[in-house]
Each structure stands twice: as structure tokens, then as C-alpha cells.
Amino acid sequence: MPAKRIRRFETLLMPSPAKELQKELRYGNVDVHRYFDCPHYQKCLEEAGKKYWVSFSCRNCPEFRKYKKMQGATKPR
């Protein structure tokens, strides 16, 4: 399979691209915007680097929403 088709296929496998942010995240806000254990995190990070983004957010990604929902369900009451 040609490299161009492979990259397109990999992009289709990602739930959604990361959203560009115009400012760097403050340390305390990183967990609000990122899901480091996501299987797509490395690809999103690479994409942000290639595009010279200042920062990015995972909040629009369905994987991030599932993670946050699961995290909320496991909090002690």
C-alpha cells in the first residue's frame, strides 16, 4: 500500500483530530484537555508538532469523552 494511502487510512482510524489551542495549557489544566493513555495520543501529538501548534486539546474526541465518563463513574462518593 502506498505511503499516502497508509497515512490516510491511519487518519481515518483516529476518532477525531485534536483541536488546536492558541495558548499553552497551564499545568493545572492539562488533565482537563488531555488523555495521555489514549491509543491515538501519540498520533495527535505528532500531528500538532508537524503543524507547529502552540498546544492542543483532546476534548472534542469521542475517546476523551468516554475516558472522562469512565473516570467520573469510578470516583468515590
Beta strands, then each sheet from edge to edge (+ up, - down):
strand 1: 19-21
strand 2: 55-57
sheet 1: 1+ 2-
end
